[in-house]
Amino acid sequence: MTLRVAMLSVHTCPLAAPGGKETGGMNVYVRETARELSRMGAHVDVFTRSQNPSIPRVVEMGHGARVIHLPAGPEAPMPREEIHRHLDQFVAGVEAFRWDEALDYDLVHAHYWLSGVAGLALRDMWGVPVVQMFHTLGRLKNSVARTPAEVEPELRISEESRLVDAADRVVAANVVERAHLVWYYGAPVERVAVIPCGVDTDLFQPLASATAKDLLELGPEPLFLYVGRLQPIKGLETLLQSMTRLDGSTRLLIIGGDQDEPDNGHAAHLRERVAALGLARRVRFLGTQPQRRLRLFYAAAEATVMPSSYESFGMVALEAMACGCPVVASRVGGLTTTIKDGATGHLVPEGDPAALASHLDRLLRDRRERDRLGAEAVRWAAEHRWPCVAEAVCRLYSELRPAAVQHLTQARCRT
């Protein structure tokens, strides 16, 4: 008997490059867990909404794992809340694919709230368990929202509440997220499994900073790195303000953002702030970067900076640490468990440019401290490899479908 998993990632395709407006750590999580589960012998079909009619409907990700693009509304990008009214079409597409392929799935693993809504509909049709992972929570995002535009709609909040009550299991990335699920949504703690996110340590490896800078054709100046979406919640304004307090030779590289970002969007606002703060020669916006090239940026940087006001986990931190790059981040959410304060990096008060600049300046001046943090960061990241994540996911699956899981091979989780 082969375990068959219908994995749902409705609003974003796992094959998309992280760093865009709708792409990030969740894309990496879905892609890598699907691949690792397939290496263990499972068959994983990842269903996602088609945003481009010219791309293939089915894309293989390796033996036993594939992505299926299904139309649900116009095959073009659209706001997440608008996708909700097309979920019936998405569910019908999943069922049609299952019928055409003569398949039966053992369970549904849904990522993000939109996928969870579709997952519950499929459970009603198929009579199989639903595992739900939210990645971010609407009520938490609203608790740190600073403008009306940043507030998540009530539709999301109500659907997340329904999913917490109805899903067979909920996956939290850390104990902090589990506590948030219990406190903000009343989740039964016995149905919440804590499974940390992972990192590809075959790809993200240490490299001498000077070598990385040469390969990237960068100068010898000290630099800091930001990787992620260009959204207010990511705290880039705080980082820009902290840069004005650092030595003028220090550079900041910003990786992320969509090529089609609107002229009046947050990315444009950040560029205006760079000019207003007199940082035009010290700050570069590099857009999204391939993962293999991203490793070079991590290795080249004195530190990776995550000044977010909310993070459920912070996968960028793991990638940076796997490359031996210390992380300086806000003391919020999952970052408080992803980063070992004083051991793999530093945690600072959120929204405090002076505190952030103080820690960054200390790293600039103390090479031995950077090396110490980087060495411990590599060891810490090794405990979060994707095979370890897949093993934990399989243990969760076995609680729901033990007969289907027992034939899987053991993952390559050796720390």
Backbone torsions as a table, in degrees:
resi	resn	phi	psi	omega
1	MET	NA	127.9	-178.6
2	THR	-103.8	130.0	176.8
3	LEU	-68.4	126.4	176.5
4	ARG	-117.8	124.3	-177.0
5	VAL	-116.5	128.5	169.3
6	ALA	-95.3	105.4	-179.2
7	MET	-98.3	131.2	-175.3
8	LEU	-112.3	128.1	174.0
9	SER	-137.7	73.2	-165.8
10	VAL	-61.4	-51.6	-166.1
11	HIS	-85.5	-11.9	-177.8
12	THR	-148.8	140.7	-176.4
13	CYS	-85.8	133.4	-179.9
14	PRO	-65.2	-14.4	179.4
15	LEU	-86.1	-9.0	-179.5
16	ALA	-72.5	148.6	180.0
17	ALA	-71.7	132.3	177.5
18	PRO	-63.1	156.1	174.7
19	GLY	107.9	-13.6	177.2
20	GLY	-78.5	-179.8	-176.1
21	LYS	-61.6	-32.5	-177.5
22	GLU	-117.1	17.2	-177.5
23	THR	-130.6	147.7	-179.1
24	GLY	-174.5	-145.7	-176.7
25	GLY	-60.7	-30.5	179.9
26	MET	-62.6	-39.3	177.9
27	ASN	-58.8	-44.5	179.2
28	VAL	-65.3	-43.5	-178.6
29	TYR	-58.7	-49.5	-178.0
30	VAL	-63.1	-46.5	-178.5
31	ARG	-61.6	-48.6	-173.8
32	GLU	-73.7	-37.1	177.4
33	THR	-67.7	-38.7	177.7
34	ALA	-61.7	-45.3	179.9
35	ARG	-64.3	-42.8	-177.1
36	GLU	-69.7	-38.2	176.2
37	LEU	-62.7	-37.8	178.7
38	SER	-67.3	-34.2	176.9
39	ARG	-65.2	-25.9	178.1
40	MET	-83.0	-7.2	177.3
41	GLY	113.1	-1.8	177.5
42	ALA	-81.5	159.1	170.6
43	HIS	-108.3	122.4	-175.3
44	VAL	-123.7	120.1	172.7
45	ASP	-107.1	120.5	179.3
46	VAL	-99.3	115.2	-179.5
47	PHE	-97.3	130.0	-179.5
48	THR	-140.6	156.8	-179.5
49	ARG	-76.3	130.0	178.3
50	SER	-69.5	130.2	176.6
51	GLN	-115.4	6.4	-179.3
52	ASN	-154.9	111.2	-175.8
53	PRO	-67.0	-12.6	-177.2
54	SER	-86.5	-12.3	-178.8
55	ILE	-82.6	154.8	-179.7
56	PRO	-60.4	144.9	178.4
57	ARG	-66.7	-37.5	-178.6
58	VAL	-123.7	128.5	179.6
59	VAL	-125.1	123.0	178.5
60	GLU	-76.0	137.2	176.2
61	MET	-110.8	9.2	-174.6
62	GLY	131.4	170.7	-176.6
63	HIS	-58.5	115.9	174.7
64	GLY	91.3	0.2	178.6
65	ALA	-133.6	134.5	179.4
66	ARG	-151.1	158.5	176.7
67	VAL	-110.0	131.2	179.0
68	ILE	-115.0	119.1	-179.9
69	HIS	-93.1	121.9	-176.7
70	LEU	-118.7	136.1	174.7
71	PRO	-68.1	137.9	175.3
72	ALA	-153.5	92.4	-169.9
73	GLY	81.8	-169.0	178.6
74	PRO	-58.2	137.9	-179.8
75	GLU	-81.8	72.2	-178.2
76	ALA	-159.5	159.3	176.7
77	PRO	-58.7	145.2	176.3
78	MET	-152.8	157.9	178.0
79	PRO	-57.5	146.9	-173.5
80	ARG	-60.0	-42.2	-176.4
81	GLU	-65.2	-26.4	177.3
82	GLU	-72.9	-25.8	178.6
83	ILE	-63.5	-28.8	-175.8
84	HIS	-54.5	-39.7	-176.7
85	ARG	-76.8	-4.5	176.6
86	HIS	-106.4	7.9	-176.1
87	LEU	-67.2	-30.7	176.7
88	ASP	-60.6	-40.3	177.4
89	GLN	-65.8	-38.9	178.4
90	PHE	-63.1	-47.2	179.8
91	VAL	-60.6	-42.7	178.2
92	ALA	-62.1	-35.8	178.0
93	GLY	-67.4	-39.5	176.4
94	VAL	-61.9	-45.7	-179.5
95	GLU	-64.7	-39.2	177.5
96	ALA	-63.6	-40.6	177.8
97	PHE	-64.0	-45.2	178.6
98	ARG	-58.2	-43.7	-178.9
99	TRP	-65.0	-46.5	-179.0
100	ASP	-62.4	-34.9	-177.7
101	GLU	-89.4	-4.2	-178.4
102	ALA	55.5	50.9	-176.8
103	LEU	-112.7	156.8	167.3
104	ASP	-129.9	129.9	-179.7
105	TYR	-97.3	144.4	-179.0
106	ASP	-83.5	-28.8	178.3
107	LEU	-162.9	166.7	176.7
108	VAL	-114.3	131.4	176.0
109	HIS	-117.6	107.8	-174.0
110	ALA	-102.1	138.8	179.7
111	HIS	-119.5	123.4	-178.1
112	TYR	79.5	162.0	-170.9
113	TRP	-67.7	-36.7	178.6
114	LEU	-61.1	-42.0	177.3
115	SER	-64.5	-36.9	179.3
116	GLY	-62.1	-40.1	177.7
117	VAL	-60.4	-45.0	176.6
118	ALA	-64.5	-37.6	-179.9
119	GLY	-61.7	-40.9	178.8
120	LEU	-65.7	-37.1	177.2
121	ALA	-64.7	-40.4	178.5
122	LEU	-68.0	-36.5	176.8
123	ARG	-60.3	-39.9	177.8
124	ASP	-62.8	-32.8	-178.4
125	MET	-81.4	-38.4	-170.5
126	TRP	-102.2	-22.2	-177.4
127	GLY	69.9	37.5	-179.9
128	VAL	-119.9	159.8	-179.2
129	PRO	-69.7	155.7	175.8
130	VAL	-118.8	125.2	171.2
131	VAL	-103.5	128.8	-175.6
132	GLN	-117.5	131.8	170.1
133	MET	-126.2	127.4	-174.0
134	PHE	-88.4	-33.7	-176.9
135	HIS	73.0	-48.3	168.1
136	THR	-137.9	158.7	-177.3
137	LEU	-120.4	132.2	-176.4
138	GLY	-59.4	-43.4	-178.1
139	ARG	-66.0	-34.5	177.1
140	LEU	-68.5	-42.1	178.3
141	LYS	-63.0	-39.4	179.3
142	ASN	-67.2	-28.3	-179.1
143	SER	-68.9	-18.8	179.7
144	VAL	-115.0	2.7	-179.6
145	ALA	-64.3	138.5	-177.5
146	ARG	-108.6	-17.9	179.5
147	THR	-135.0	158.5	177.6
148	PRO	-56.1	-32.9	-178.4
149	ALA	-66.2	-22.1	-178.5
150	GLU	-88.9	-7.1	-176.6
151	VAL	-78.1	129.9	177.7
152	GLU	-74.3	144.6	-176.2
153	PRO	-68.6	155.2	178.6
154	GLU	-61.2	-29.5	177.2
155	LEU	-55.7	-45.4	-179.9
156	ARG	-63.8	-44.1	-177.6
157	ILE	-61.8	-45.3	-178.0
158	SER	-67.3	-38.1	178.7
159	GLU	-69.7	-38.2	176.4
160	GLU	-62.4	-40.6	178.2
161	SER	-62.2	-42.6	178.5
162	ARG	-63.6	-40.1	-179.5
163	LEU	-66.4	-41.2	178.3
164	VAL	-59.4	-39.2	-179.9
165	ASP	-72.9	-34.0	-167.7
166	ALA	-100.3	-28.0	-175.6
167	ALA	-64.0	146.8	179.1
168	ASP	-69.9	-36.7	173.6
169	ARG	-144.9	147.0	173.7
170	VAL	-118.0	133.7	179.1
171	VAL	-100.7	126.2	172.6
172	ALA	-109.1	144.2	-176.8
173	ALA	-77.4	-14.7	-179.2
174	ASN	-167.0	173.7	-177.6
175	VAL	-67.3	-26.7	178.4
176	VAL	-66.2	-45.5	178.5
177	GLU	-65.4	-37.7	176.7
178	ARG	-60.6	-43.4	178.1
179	ALA	-62.3	-38.7	177.4
180	HIS	-64.2	-40.6	178.8
181	LEU	-62.6	-40.1	179.9
182	VAL	-70.4	-44.5	-173.8
183	TRP	-74.9	-47.8	-174.3
184	TYR	-85.7	-24.2	-174.3
185	TYR	-123.9	-2.5	179.8
186	GLY	67.7	30.6	-178.2
187	ALA	-65.8	135.2	172.6
188	PRO	-65.8	118.3	-171.6
189	VAL	-59.6	-29.7	-178.4
190	GLU	-70.8	-15.3	178.2
191	ARG	-101.3	7.5	178.6
192	VAL	-108.7	116.5	178.4
193	ALA	-99.7	134.8	178.4
194	VAL	-96.2	114.6	178.1
195	ILE	-132.3	108.8	-179.1
196	PRO	-62.7	157.6	174.0
197	CYS	-74.1	172.7	-173.0
198	GLY	-126.1	-179.2	179.1
199	VAL	-149.2	146.0	178.9
200	ASP	-88.2	97.3	-177.5
201	THR	-78.9	-8.1	170.5
202	ASP	-75.9	-30.3	178.5
203	LEU	-90.5	-50.9	-177.3
204	PHE	-90.7	102.9	-176.6
205	GLN	-132.9	157.1	177.8
206	PRO	-64.8	149.5	176.6
207	LEU	-152.7	143.1	179.5
208	ALA	-57.2	135.3	-176.9
209	SER	-58.0	-43.4	-178.8
210	ALA	-63.0	-38.5	178.6
211	THR	-65.3	-44.6	179.7
212	ALA	-61.9	-41.4	179.4
213	LYS	-65.2	-38.3	177.5
214	ASP	-63.0	-44.4	-178.8
215	LEU	-65.3	-31.5	178.9
216	LEU	-89.3	-2.6	-178.1
217	GLU	58.4	44.2	176.3
218	LEU	-101.0	156.8	177.3
219	GLY	-77.4	178.1	-177.1
220	PRO	-79.7	-3.9	-175.7
221	GLU	-61.7	146.2	176.6
222	PRO	-65.1	144.4	-177.9
223	LEU	-142.9	151.7	172.0
224	PHE	-113.5	159.4	-172.7
225	LEU	-129.2	135.4	168.7
226	TYR	-119.5	133.8	178.1
227	VAL	-130.8	124.7	177.7
228	GLY	153.2	-176.6	178.8
229	ARG	-70.3	154.2	179.0
230	LEU	-97.3	80.3	-178.0
231	GLN	-130.1	152.7	-178.9
232	PRO	-55.0	-36.6	-176.5
233	ILE	-64.5	-17.0	-178.2
234	LYS	-82.7	-8.2	170.2
235	GLY	74.3	23.9	-177.2
236	LEU	-65.4	-27.7	177.6
237	GLU	-62.5	-38.5	176.5
238	THR	-61.8	-42.6	-180.0
239	LEU	-64.6	-41.9	179.0
240	LEU	-62.6	-41.5	177.9
241	GLN	-64.2	-37.0	178.7
242	SER	-67.1	-30.9	179.7
243	MET	-63.2	-29.8	179.9
244	THR	-69.3	-15.1	-179.1
245	ARG	-96.3	-3.3	-177.0
246	LEU	-101.2	163.7	178.4
247	ASP	-51.7	139.4	-174.4
248	GLY	-64.4	-14.4	177.9
249	SER	-82.3	-11.9	-175.8
250	THR	-75.2	135.1	-179.9
251	ARG	-109.1	156.1	173.4
252	LEU	-128.0	125.9	175.1
253	LEU	-106.2	129.4	-179.2
254	ILE	-112.9	114.8	-179.1
255	ILE	-109.8	125.4	-179.9
256	GLY	135.5	169.6	-179.8
257	GLY	105.1	147.2	179.7
258	ASP	-83.2	147.8	175.7
259	GLN	-64.8	-30.7	-177.1
260	ASP	-98.9	26.2	178.2
261	GLU	-56.9	130.3	-177.9
262	PRO	-61.7	149.6	-177.5
263	ASP	-61.2	-25.3	-179.6
264	ASN	-102.8	15.6	-177.9
265	GLY	-83.2	-176.7	-176.7
266	HIS	-66.7	-32.9	178.3
267	ALA	-61.1	-42.2	177.8
268	ALA	-64.2	-39.6	177.5
269	HIS	-61.2	-41.8	179.9
270	LEU	-63.8	-39.2	177.9
271	ARG	-64.5	-37.7	176.0
272	GLU	-63.9	-39.0	179.0
273	ARG	-66.3	-39.0	177.5
274	VAL	-57.7	-46.2	179.6
275	ALA	-65.6	-43.7	-177.1
276	ALA	-65.1	-31.6	-179.1
277	LEU	-86.7	0.6	179.8
278	GLY	72.3	31.9	-175.9
279	LEU	-108.7	13.2	-172.2
280	ALA	-57.8	-33.3	-178.8
281	ARG	-87.8	-7.1	-174.5
282	ARG	-111.9	-13.0	-176.6
283	VAL	-121.0	129.6	178.5
284	ARG	-123.9	134.5	173.7
285	PHE	-97.2	117.8	-172.9
286	LEU	-107.4	-0.6	-178.7
287	GLY	68.4	-170.7	177.9
288	THR	-71.8	151.1	-178.2
289	GLN	-132.1	145.3	175.1
290	PRO	-59.6	149.4	-176.6
291	GLN	-59.2	-38.5	-179.0
292	ARG	-66.9	-32.1	176.4
293	ARG	-79.1	-31.2	179.2
294	LEU	-58.7	-37.3	178.6
295	ARG	-55.4	-37.6	-179.2
296	LEU	-66.7	-38.5	179.1
297	PHE	-65.7	-42.8	176.6
298	TYR	-57.5	-45.5	-177.0
299	ALA	-67.4	-30.8	-177.0
300	ALA	-76.4	-23.8	-170.3
301	ALA	-83.2	148.5	172.2
302	GLU	-69.3	-31.6	176.0
303	ALA	-164.0	152.9	169.0
304	THR	-97.5	135.7	-173.5
305	VAL	-114.0	130.6	178.9
306	MET	-127.4	87.1	-174.6
307	PRO	-89.2	28.6	-172.4
308	SER	-61.6	153.5	170.4
309	SER	-92.1	-11.8	174.4
310	TYR	-158.8	132.2	171.7
311	GLU	-144.7	131.1	177.5
312	SER	-76.2	-29.8	177.9
313	PHE	-143.9	-63.2	-178.8
314	GLY	99.1	66.2	-177.4
315	MET	-65.3	-30.2	176.8
316	VAL	-57.0	-37.8	179.7
317	ALA	-60.7	-42.2	179.0
318	LEU	-64.4	-42.8	179.3
319	GLU	-60.9	-45.2	179.8
320	ALA	-62.0	-45.9	-178.0
321	MET	-64.5	-35.9	177.6
322	ALA	-62.0	-26.1	177.8
323	CYS	-90.2	5.2	-180.0
324	GLY	79.4	20.3	-178.5
325	CYS	-101.8	119.8	176.7
326	PRO	-61.3	156.3	-179.7
327	VAL	-121.9	131.5	172.0
328	VAL	-112.8	120.6	-170.0
329	ALA	-143.1	162.9	175.5
330	SER	-67.5	146.3	177.6
331	ARG	-83.7	72.1	-177.7
332	VAL	-138.3	149.7	169.5
333	GLY	47.9	-137.7	-176.4
334	GLY	-68.5	-17.4	177.9
335	LEU	-60.8	-25.5	-178.6
336	THR	-71.0	-17.8	176.2
337	THR	-108.7	-28.3	179.0
338	THR	-67.7	-38.0	-178.8
339	ILE	-104.2	131.5	175.4
340	LYS	-90.4	103.3	-174.3
341	ASP	-58.7	124.7	-179.5
342	GLY	83.9	-7.2	-179.1
343	ALA	-115.5	-46.3	178.2
344	THR	-114.4	-2.1	-178.8
345	GLY	168.9	-159.1	-178.7
346	HIS	-135.4	142.8	173.8
347	LEU	-106.3	134.6	-176.0
348	VAL	-128.6	159.7	177.6
349	PRO	-59.5	136.6	-179.7
350	GLU	-67.2	138.7	175.9
351	GLY	73.0	21.3	-177.5
352	ASP	-117.6	92.5	-177.0
353	PRO	-60.6	-34.9	-178.0
354	ALA	-67.1	-44.2	178.9
355	ALA	-65.6	-40.6	179.0
356	LEU	-63.6	-46.2	-179.9
357	ALA	-62.0	-37.2	-179.2
358	SER	-61.5	-44.5	180.0
359	HIS	-70.5	-37.5	178.1
360	LEU	-66.6	-40.8	179.2
361	ASP	-63.4	-37.5	178.9
362	ARG	-62.7	-41.5	178.9
363	LEU	-67.1	-36.4	178.0
364	LEU	-60.9	-36.7	-173.4
365	ARG	-88.7	-15.0	-171.8
366	ASP	-124.6	90.6	-179.3
367	ARG	-63.1	-38.3	-179.4
368	ARG	-63.3	-38.5	177.7
369	GLU	-64.5	-42.4	177.5
370	ARG	-61.0	-43.9	-179.5
371	ASP	-65.2	-40.2	179.2
372	ARG	-63.0	-48.3	179.2
373	LEU	-62.7	-41.6	-178.6
374	GLY	-63.7	-41.1	-179.7
375	ALA	-64.6	-43.0	178.2
376	GLU	-69.2	-32.9	178.6
377	ALA	-62.3	-39.7	178.7
378	VAL	-62.4	-43.9	179.6
379	ARG	-64.4	-40.4	-179.5
380	TRP	-66.2	-42.9	-179.2
381	ALA	-63.9	-31.6	-179.4
382	ALA	-62.3	-21.2	178.5
383	GLU	-82.9	-0.3	-176.4
384	HIS	-123.6	34.0	-179.4
385	ARG	-73.0	155.5	-176.4
386	TRP	-59.5	-35.6	175.0
387	PRO	-58.7	-34.0	177.6
388	CYS	-67.3	-39.3	177.1
389	VAL	-63.0	-45.5	-178.9
390	ALA	-61.9	-39.4	177.8
391	GLU	-61.8	-42.5	179.7
392	ALA	-66.4	-39.1	177.2
393	VAL	-63.2	-41.6	179.0
394	CYS	-64.5	-37.3	176.4
395	ARG	-62.0	-37.3	176.8
396	LEU	-67.1	-45.5	178.1
397	TYR	-57.4	-37.7	-175.9
398	SER	-65.6	-24.3	175.8
399	GLU	-68.3	-26.5	-175.4
400	LEU	-101.8	-36.6	-177.9
401	ARG	-137.2	68.0	-173.6
402	PRO	-59.5	-37.3	-177.1
403	ALA	-66.2	-35.0	-177.5
404	ALA	-76.4	-25.1	-174.3
405	VAL	-90.1	-23.7	-169.3
406	GLN	-64.9	-18.9	-178.1
407	HIS	-92.6	-0.6	-179.7
408	LEU	-73.5	147.2	176.7
409	THR	-77.2	158.8	179.2
410	GLN	-71.7	139.3	177.7
411	ALA	-70.0	166.9	-178.1
412	ARG	-88.7	49.9	-177.5
413	CYS	-93.7	95.3	175.3
414	ARG	-129.1	121.6	-178.3
415	THR	-108.1	NA	NA
